Amino acid sequence: MASTASPAGPVPERAGLVLVALILVAAVANLNLAVANVALPSIGAHFDSSQTTLDLIAVGYSLGLACSVLWLGALGDRYGRKMMLVWGTVLAIPMSLLAAYAPSDVVLFIARLGGGLSAGMAYPTTLALITALWAPGAARTRSIALWSGIGGAIAALGPLLSGLLLEHFWWGSVFLLTLPLAVVAIYLAWRYVPAHVNEGTEPVDNLGGVLSLVLVGALILAINFAPVPNAHTLAIVLAIVAVIALVLFYLRQRRAENPLYDLEVAARPTFWVAACAGIIVFGSLMGAMFVGQQFLQNVLGYSTLDAGLAILPAAFCMVLVAPRSAKIVDARGARFTLLFGYVFVLLGFLAMLLLWKDGISYWKVGLAYAFVGVGVGLAGTPASHSLTGSVPVHRVGMASGTADLQRDLGGAIMQSIFGALLTAGYAAAAGTLISSSGSNITQSTQAELTKSFSSAADTASRYPPSVQDKIVAGAKTAFLQGDQWAYTAGIIAVLLGAVIVWFCFPKMTREKELLDEYHAEDVAQPAPA
């Protein structure tokens, strides 16, 4: 047998409750992904963390997810998606507790990494189950749109809820936010989600899974350590490891009887272009929130609650636009919808680059976030829909893993790039300001002032008010230079993604023809036993 039982109709029994359960499981992962951003200034002040350490804490959850989604998605295809769904959500609870009560920033990073790995069990399974339970058609597209839009909106709401907690509790309280949601999600998933639907029986390519983990992990860590002055050798070694792992992974997938990642399927233009497009779109959202939260608190002086409220336009626009995105996909095709979304993401980064200065009014902040929210709401559905429509149903773990990889690898890479540029830009500007000031500053004090904004603010607190004001003003100036570098990188990434979609993604008529051809091929060639 190639796969186990199939659903009887185009939608599962109790479809509404099943979809709610899957969205709530995804919500646990999405919230955990976002809650750290608003707490970064508080975490930095508590542990006196460097900007690089803060970057790693921010990216740790995405790193764990990105490393594991392909491998764990394949394990779910083979051994049971419902089991992976439930156990992944269960394991999120101790990881959240460890993060909340971490005694050091290193332990906090490890907890975030472990939380990402646990989410790697549950999160890819949500989209895989939507694809396995809903037959191709409008109902599946709407379900994916709700999954994508609500998931993205919940991620955007994370900073608001975190900010509310930080107004009254300690920095670790933000990591407890998902615990009640996780309990409800576990019950609904266990009670209503069907087990063993369209699951394969072929063995899992575990060696390929290990190589994919090493590849993604080494790549993301190399990006994070690249701007650290004393870590260049480590960054180079990690980059070499990533390249070697990439080559070995490619060779393994070419030769494996049951590859973890079917390169023939991945070569389909509706698959690989959608995957690249999603990496940039979802990475843009996570990168914008990552830098934006620090900008709002460090430069504009927003409270944690106000900084969380500032993101509401992004969440509102994603929820509003995502269901309409499904209709646009049906009417105009995925290519048009992706490009339409890219226009708004580009407008968002342009607004950040040109309008986000010290002392600005809130409308300039809200406008940028609204643009990004509309763009992600538009582009998220076609990116995920094209992936799942391009693979055989018994390999939807590969599609769902790639769809999750869009978010997680995109978020990890964009946050890492943004963080590296922010770190480098801040350190360069701070060093220039210190040199031009003519002040006699010890080497250790200079290291503290150039380490991060939080460290500079902590150092300033040890001086008289007049000196404090000068140090903080200089730190704000340095931060603003670093975030300009980050937003420019975002603009370049979006333009690159738009070029790839424009030239490589098929137009609507050809897209439908290809998807029909792929479906016919996959039906004619059953999964290997």
C-alpha positions as CSV (number, residue, x, y, z in Angstrom):
1,M,0.0,0.0,0.0
2,A,1.2,3.5,-0.9
3,S,-0.9,5.4,1.5
4,T,-3.6,4.9,4.1
5,A,-7.2,5.8,4.2
6,S,-8.5,8.8,2.3
7,P,-11.3,11.2,3.3
8,A,-14.7,10.3,1.9
9,G,-15.6,13.8,0.6
10,P,-14.1,17.1,-0.5
11,V,-14.0,18.3,3.1
12,P,-13.5,16.4,6.3
13,E,-16.2,15.6,8.8
14,R,-16.6,18.5,11.3
15,A,-14.5,20.6,8.9
16,G,-14.9,23.8,10.9
17,L,-13.7,22.2,14.2
18,V,-10.8,20.5,12.4
19,L,-9.7,23.8,10.8
20,V,-10.0,25.6,14.2
21,A,-7.8,23.0,15.8
22,L,-5.2,23.2,13.1
23,I,-5.2,27.0,13.2
24,L,-4.8,27.0,17.0
25,V,-1.9,24.6,16.8
26,A,-0.3,26.9,14.2
27,A,-1.1,29.8,16.5
28,V,1.0,28.4,19.3
29,A,4.0,28.3,16.9
30,N,3.2,31.7,15.5
31,L,2.9,33.4,18.8
32,N,6.0,31.8,20.2
33,L,7.8,33.0,17.1
34,A,6.9,36.6,17.7
35,V,6.8,37.2,21.4
36,A,10.5,37.7,21.9
37,N,10.8,40.7,19.7
38,V,9.0,43.2,21.9
39,A,10.9,41.9,25.0
40,L,14.4,42.2,23.4
41,P,15.2,45.6,25.0
42,S,14.1,44.3,28.4
43,I,16.1,41.1,27.9
44,G,19.2,43.1,26.8
45,A,19.0,45.3,29.8
46,H,18.5,42.4,32.2
47,F,21.4,40.3,31.0
48,D,23.5,43.2,29.5
49,S,23.4,41.2,26.3
50,S,25.3,42.2,23.1
51,Q,23.4,43.0,19.9
52,T,24.6,39.6,18.5
53,T,23.2,37.7,21.5
54,L,19.9,39.5,21.1
55,D,19.9,38.6,17.4
56,L,20.4,35.0,18.3
57,I,17.6,35.0,20.9
58,A,15.3,36.6,18.4
59,V,16.2,34.1,15.7
60,G,16.5,31.0,17.9
61,Y,13.0,29.9,17.5
62,S,13.0,30.4,13.7
63,L,16.3,28.6,13.6
64,G,14.9,25.5,15.4
65,L,11.9,25.4,13.1
66,A,13.8,26.0,9.9
67,C,16.3,23.2,10.8
68,S,13.6,20.7,11.5
69,V,10.5,21.2,9.3
70,L,11.6,19.2,6.3
71,W,12.7,16.2,8.3
72,L,9.9,16.2,10.8
73,G,7.3,16.9,8.0
74,A,8.5,13.7,6.3
75,L,8.4,11.7,9.6
76,G,4.8,12.9,9.9
77,D,3.9,11.7,6.4
78,R,5.3,8.3,7.4
79,Y,4.5,7.7,11.1
80,G,1.4,9.8,11.7
81,R,0.7,13.5,11.3
82,K,-1.8,13.7,14.2
83,M,0.8,12.2,16.5
84,M,3.4,14.8,15.5
85,L,0.8,17.5,15.8
86,V,-0.1,16.7,19.4
87,W,3.3,15.8,20.7
88,G,4.9,18.9,19.2
89,T,2.3,21.1,20.9
90,V,2.8,19.2,24.2
91,L,6.6,19.7,24.0
92,A,6.1,23.5,23.5
93,I,5.0,23.8,27.1
94,P,8.3,22.9,28.9
95,M,10.3,24.8,26.4
96,S,8.2,27.9,27.1
97,L,8.7,27.4,30.8
98,L,12.4,27.1,30.4
99,A,12.5,30.3,28.4
100,A,10.4,32.2,30.9
101,Y,12.7,31.3,33.8
102,A,16.0,31.2,32.0
103,P,18.9,32.2,34.3
104,S,21.1,33.5,31.5
105,D,20.7,34.7,27.9
106,V,22.5,31.6,26.8
107,V,19.9,29.3,28.4
108,L,17.2,31.6,26.9
109,F,18.7,31.0,23.4
110,I,18.8,27.2,24.0
111,A,15.1,27.3,25.2
112,R,14.1,29.3,22.1
113,L,16.0,26.8,19.9
114,G,14.2,23.9,21.7
115,G,10.9,25.6,21.3
116,G,11.5,25.9,17.6
117,L,12.3,22.2,17.3
118,S,9.1,21.2,19.1
119,A,7.1,23.5,16.8
120,G,8.9,21.8,13.9
121,M,6.9,18.7,14.9
122,A,3.5,20.4,15.0
123,Y,3.6,23.3,12.6
124,P,4.4,21.6,9.2
125,T,1.7,19.1,10.1
126,T,-1.1,21.7,10.1
127,L,-0.7,22.5,6.4
128,A,-0.1,18.9,5.5
129,L,-3.4,17.9,7.1
130,I,-5.3,20.7,5.3
131,T,-3.9,19.4,2.0
132,A,-4.6,15.8,2.9
133,L,-8.2,16.3,4.3
134,W,-9.5,18.9,1.9
135,A,-9.8,17.9,-1.8
136,P,-8.3,20.3,-4.4
137,G,-10.6,23.2,-5.1
138,A,-12.1,26.4,-3.6
139,A,-12.6,24.9,-0.1
140,R,-9.0,24.0,0.2
141,T,-7.9,27.4,-1.0
142,R,-10.1,29.1,1.5
143,S,-8.8,26.9,4.3
144,I,-5.2,27.7,3.4
145,A,-6.1,31.4,3.2
146,L,-7.5,31.3,6.7
147,W,-4.6,29.3,8.0
148,S,-2.1,31.7,6.4
149,G,-3.9,35.0,7.2
150,I,-4.9,34.2,10.8
151,G,-1.5,32.6,11.5
152,G,0.3,35.7,10.3
153,A,-2.1,38.0,12.2
154,I,-1.5,36.1,15.4
155,A,2.2,36.5,14.9
156,A,1.7,40.2,14.5
157,L,-0.5,40.3,17.6
158,G,2.3,38.6,19.6
159,P,4.1,41.9,20.3
160,L,0.9,43.6,21.5
161,L,0.1,40.8,24.0
162,S,3.7,40.7,25.0
163,G,3.8,44.4,25.6
164,L,0.7,44.2,27.8
165,L,2.4,41.6,29.9
166,L,5.7,43.5,30.2
167,E,3.8,46.5,31.6
168,H,3.0,44.5,34.7
169,F,5.4,41.5,34.8
170,W,9.0,40.5,34.2
171,W,10.5,39.9,30.8
172,G,10.0,36.1,31.0
173,S,6.3,36.4,31.2
174,V,6.0,36.8,27.4
175,F,7.1,33.2,27.0
176,L,4.1,32.0,29.1
177,L,1.6,33.6,26.8
178,T,1.0,30.5,24.7
179,L,0.5,28.1,27.5
180,P,-3.4,28.4,27.8
181,L,-3.7,28.3,24.0
182,A,-1.5,25.2,23.8
183,V,-3.8,23.3,26.2
184,V,-6.9,24.2,24.2
185,A,-5.1,23.3,20.9
186,I,-3.9,19.9,22.3
187,Y,-7.5,19.0,23.3
188,L,-9.1,20.1,20.0
189,A,-6.4,18.3,17.9
190,W,-6.7,15.1,19.9
191,R,-10.5,15.2,19.8
192,Y,-11.3,16.3,16.3
193,V,-8.4,15.9,13.9
194,P,-8.6,12.6,12.0
195,A,-5.6,10.2,12.1
196,H,-3.8,8.4,9.3
197,V,-5.2,10.1,6.3
198,N,-3.3,9.8,3.0
199,E,0.0,8.9,4.8
200,G,2.8,7.2,3.0
201,T,4.4,3.9,3.9
202,E,7.8,4.4,2.3
203,P,10.9,4.7,4.6
204,V,12.1,8.2,5.6
205,D,15.4,9.5,4.4
206,N,16.9,10.2,7.9
207,L,20.4,10.9,6.5
208,G,18.9,13.6,4.3
209,G,17.1,14.9,7.4
210,V,20.3,15.2,9.3
211,L,22.0,17.0,6.4
212,S,19.1,19.4,6.0
213,L,19.3,20.2,9.7
214,V,23.1,20.9,9.5
215,L,22.7,22.9,6.3
216,V,20.1,25.3,7.6
217,G,21.6,25.6,11.1
218,A,25.1,26.4,9.9
219,L,23.8,28.9,7.3
220,I,21.8,30.9,9.8
221,L,24.5,30.9,12.5
222,A,27.1,32.0,9.9
223,I,25.0,35.0,9.0
224,N,24.5,35.9,12.7
225,F,28.2,35.7,13.5
226,A,29.5,37.4,10.4
227,P,29.5,41.0,11.8
228,V,31.0,40.0,15.2
229,P,34.6,41.3,15.3
230,N,36.1,38.3,17.0
231,A,34.0,35.6,15.4
232,H,35.0,35.9,11.7
233,T,36.8,32.5,11.8
234,L,33.7,30.9,13.3
235,A,31.5,32.5,10.7
236,I,33.7,31.2,7.9
237,V,33.8,27.7,9.3
238,L,30.0,27.7,9.6
239,A,29.6,28.9,6.0
240,I,31.9,26.1,4.8
241,V,30.0,23.6,6.8
242,A,26.7,24.9,5.2
243,V,28.2,24.6,1.7
244,I,29.5,21.1,2.3
245,A,26.1,20.1,3.8
246,L,24.3,21.6,0.7
247,V,26.4,19.5,-1.7
248,L,26.0,16.3,0.3
249,F,22.2,16.9,0.7
250,Y,21.9,17.4,-3.1
251,L,23.8,14.3,-3.9
252,R,21.9,12.3,-1.3
253,Q,18.5,13.4,-2.7
254,R,19.6,12.5,-6.2
255,R,20.6,9.0,-5.2
256,A,18.2,8.1,-2.4
257,E,15.4,5.6,-3.3
258,N,12.9,7.6,-1.2
259,P,14.4,11.1,-1.0
260,L,13.4,13.4,1.8
261,Y,13.1,16.2,-0.8
262,D,12.1,15.1,-4.2
263,L,14.2,17.2,-6.5
264,E,12.0,16.5,-9.5
265,V,9.0,17.9,-7.7
266,A,11.0,20.8,-6.3
267,A,12.1,21.7,-9.9
268,R,8.5,22.4,-10.9
269,P,8.2,26.2,-11.4
270,T,5.0,26.4,-9.4
271,F,6.9,24.9,-6.5
272,W,10.4,26.4,-6.4
273,V,9.3,29.9,-7.4
274,A,6.5,29.9,-4.8
275,A,9.0,28.7,-2.2
276,C,11.5,31.5,-2.9
277,A,8.7,34.0,-3.0
278,G,7.3,32.9,0.4
279,I,10.8,33.0,2.0
280,I,11.1,36.7,1.1
281,V,7.5,37.6,1.9
282,F,7.3,36.0,5.3
283,G,10.9,36.9,6.1
284,S,10.1,40.5,5.4
285,L,7.3,40.4,8.0
286,M,9.5,38.9,10.7
287,G,12.4,41.2,9.8
288,A,10.3,44.3,9.9
289,M,8.9,43.4,13.3
290,F,12.3,42.4,14.6
291,V,14.0,45.8,13.8
292,G,10.8,47.8,14.2
293,Q,10.2,46.8,17.8
294,Q,13.7,47.9,18.8
295,F,13.3,51.1,16.8
296,L,10.0,51.9,18.6
297,Q,11.4,51.4,22.1
298,N,15.0,52.5,21.7
299,V,14.5,55.5,19.4
300,L,10.9,56.7,19.8
301,G,10.8,55.8,23.5
302,Y,7.6,53.8,23.2
303,S,6.5,51.6,26.2
304,T,6.4,47.9,25.6
305,L,2.6,48.1,25.4
306,D,2.6,51.0,22.9
307,A,5.2,49.2,20.8
308,G,3.0,46.2,20.7
309,L,-0.1,48.3,19.8
310,A,1.9,49.9,17.0
311,I,1.9,46.6,15.0
312,L,-1.9,46.3,15.0
313,P,-2.3,47.7,11.4
314,A,-0.2,44.8,10.1
315,A,-2.4,42.2,11.9
316,F,-5.6,43.9,10.9
317,C,-4.6,44.1,7.2
318,M,-3.5,40.5,7.1
319,V,-6.8,39.2,8.5
320,L,-8.8,41.5,6.2
321,V,-6.8,40.7,3.0
322,A,-6.1,37.0,3.3
323,P,-9.6,35.7,2.4
324,R,-9.7,38.1,-0.5
325,S,-6.3,36.8,-1.6
326,A,-7.9,33.4,-2.2
327,K,-10.5,34.9,-4.5
328,I,-7.8,36.8,-6.4
329,V,-5.8,33.5,-6.8
330,D,-8.9,31.8,-8.3
331,A,-9.6,34.8,-10.6
332,R,-6.2,36.0,-11.6
333,G,-3.7,33.3,-10.7
334,A,-0.9,32.9,-8.2
335,R,1.6,34.9,-10.2
336,F,-0.5,38.1,-10.3
337,T,-1.4,37.8,-6.6
338,L,2.2,37.3,-5.5
339,L,3.4,40.3,-7.5
340,F,0.5,42.4,-6.1
341,G,1.6,41.4,-2.6
342,Y,5.2,42.3,-3.4
343,V,4.2,45.9,-4.3
344,F,2.8,46.5,-0.8
345,V,5.7,44.9,1.0
346,L,8.0,47.1,-1.0
347,L,5.9,50.2,-0.1
348,G,6.3,49.2,3.5
349,F,10.1,49.0,3.5
350,L,10.2,52.3,1.5
351,A,8.1,53.9,4.2
352,M,10.5,52.6,6.9
353,L,13.5,53.8,5.0
354,L,12.2,57.3,4.2
355,L,9.9,58.1,7.1
356,W,11.1,56.3,10.2
357,K,13.2,58.9,12.0
358,D,13.6,60.1,15.6
359,G,10.5,62.0,16.9
360,I,8.1,60.9,14.1
361,S,4.3,60.8,14.5
362,Y,2.7,57.4,14.8
363,W,0.9,57.5,11.5
364,K,4.2,57.0,9.7
365,V,4.8,53.9,11.8
366,G,1.3,52.5,11.2
367,L,1.4,53.2,7.5
368,A,4.5,51.1,7.0
369,Y,3.1,48.2,9.0
370,A,-0.2,48.4,7.1
371,F,1.6,48.2,3.8
372,V,3.6,45.1,5.0
373,G,0.4,43.5,6.4
374,V,-1.5,43.9,3.1
375,G,1.5,42.5,1.2
376,V,1.9,39.5,3.4
377,G,-1.9,38.9,3.4
378,L,-1.9,39.0,-0.4
379,A,1.2,36.9,-1.1
380,G,0.9,34.3,1.7
381,T,-2.0,32.4,0.2
382,P,-0.6,31.9,-3.3
383,A,2.8,31.0,-2.0
384,S,1.4,28.2,0.2
385,H,-1.3,27.2,-2.3
386,S,1.1,26.7,-5.2
387,L,3.4,24.5,-3.1
388,T,0.7,22.2,-1.9
389,G,-0.9,22.0,-5.4
390,S,2.4,20.9,-7.0
391,V,3.1,17.7,-5.0
392,P,1.5,14.3,-4.7
393,V,-0.8,14.0,-1.7
394,H,1.3,11.3,-0.1
395,R,4.2,13.8,-0.1
396,V,2.4,16.8,1.3
397,G,4.8,16.8,4.2
398,M,7.4,18.0,1.8
399,A,5.1,20.8,0.6
400,S,4.0,21.7,4.1
401,G,7.6,21.6,5.3
402,T,8.6,23.9,2.5
403,A,5.7,26.2,3.2
404,D,6.7,26.4,6.9
405,L,10.3,26.7,5.7
406,Q,9.2,29.8,3.9
407,R,8.2,31.4,7.2
408,D,10.9,30.0,9.3
409,L,13.9,30.0,7.0
410,G,12.7,33.3,5.6
411,G,12.2,34.7,9.1
412,A,15.5,33.3,10.3
413,I,17.5,34.5,7.3
414,M,15.9,38.0,7.1
415,Q,16.1,38.5,10.9
416,S,19.8,37.3,10.7
417,I,20.6,39.6,7.8
418,F,18.7,42.5,9.4
419,G,20.3,41.8,12.7
420,A,23.8,41.6,11.2
421,L,23.4,44.8,9.3
422,L,21.9,46.5,12.4
423,T,24.8,45.3,14.5
424,A,27.4,46.4,11.9
425,G,25.7,49.7,11.2
426,Y,25.3,50.5,14.9
427,A,28.9,49.6,15.8
428,A,30.3,51.6,12.9
429,A,28.2,54.7,13.6
430,A,28.9,54.5,17.3
431,G,32.6,54.1,16.8
432,T,32.7,57.1,14.5
433,L,30.7,59.2,17.0
434,I,33.1,58.3,19.8
435,S,36.2,59.0,17.7
436,S,34.8,62.4,16.6
437,S,33.8,63.4,20.1
438,G,37.4,63.8,21.2
439,S,36.6,62.3,24.6
440,N,39.0,60.2,26.5
441,I,37.1,56.9,26.7
442,T,38.6,53.6,27.9
443,Q,38.7,50.7,25.6
444,S,36.3,48.7,27.8
445,T,33.8,51.6,27.9
446,Q,34.0,52.0,24.2
447,A,33.2,48.3,23.8
448,E,30.1,48.7,26.0
449,L,28.9,51.7,24.0
450,T,29.3,49.9,20.6
451,K,28.0,46.6,21.8
452,S,24.3,47.4,21.5
453,F,21.8,50.2,22.3
454,S,20.8,48.5,25.6
455,S,24.4,48.3,26.6
456,A,25.0,52.0,25.8
457,A,21.9,53.0,27.7
458,D,23.0,50.9,30.7
459,T,26.5,52.5,30.5
460,A,24.9,56.0,30.3
461,S,23.0,55.4,33.5
462,R,26.3,55.5,35.4
463,Y,27.1,59.1,34.4
464,P,25.5,62.5,35.3
465,P,22.3,63.5,33.4
466,S,24.1,65.8,31.0
467,V,26.4,63.0,29.9
468,Q,23.6,60.5,29.9
469,D,21.7,62.6,27.4
470,K,24.6,62.8,25.0
471,I,25.3,59.0,25.2
472,V,21.7,58.1,24.6
473,A,21.4,60.6,21.7
474,G,24.5,59.1,20.1
475,A,23.2,55.6,20.6
476,K,19.9,56.6,18.8
477,T,21.9,58.1,15.9
478,A,23.9,55.0,15.6
479,F,20.8,52.7,15.8
480,L,19.2,54.8,13.0
481,Q,22.1,54.2,10.7
482,G,22.0,50.5,11.4
483,D,18.3,50.1,10.8
484,Q,18.6,52.1,7.5
485,W,21.1,49.4,6.3
486,A,18.5,46.7,7.3
487,Y,15.6,48.4,5.5
488,T,17.7,48.8,2.4
489,A,18.4,45.1,2.4
490,G,14.7,44.4,2.7
491,I,14.0,46.5,-0.4
492,I,16.7,44.7,-2.4
493,A,15.3,41.3,-1.3
494,V,11.7,42.2,-2.3
495,L,12.8,43.5,-5.7
496,L,14.8,40.3,-6.3
497,G,11.8,38.2,-5.4
498,A,9.6,40.2,-7.7
499,V,12.0,39.6,-10.6
500,I,12.1,35.9,-10.0
501,V,8.2,35.7,-9.9
502,W,7.9,37.9,-13.0
503,F,10.2,35.9,-15.2
504,C,9.9,32.4,-13.7
505,F,6.4,31.8,-12.4
506,P,3.8,30.7,-15.1
507,K,0.9,32.9,-16.0
508,M,-2.6,31.9,-14.9
509,T,-3.5,29.7,-17.9
510,R,-0.2,27.9,-18.0
511,E,-0.2,27.5,-14.2
512,K,-3.6,25.6,-14.4
513,E,-2.2,23.5,-17.2
514,L,0.9,22.6,-15.2
515,L,-1.0,21.8,-12.0
516,D,-3.4,19.5,-14.0
517,E,-0.4,17.8,-15.6
518,Y,1.3,17.3,-12.2
519,H,-1.9,15.9,-10.7
520,A,-2.3,13.5,-13.7
521,E,1.4,12.3,-13.4
522,D,1.1,11.8,-9.6
523,V,-2.1,9.8,-9.9
524,A,-0.6,7.6,-12.7
525,Q,2.5,6.9,-10.6
526,P,1.5,5.8,-7.1
527,A,3.8,6.3,-4.2
528,P,6.5,3.8,-3.6
529,A,5.6,1.1,-1.1
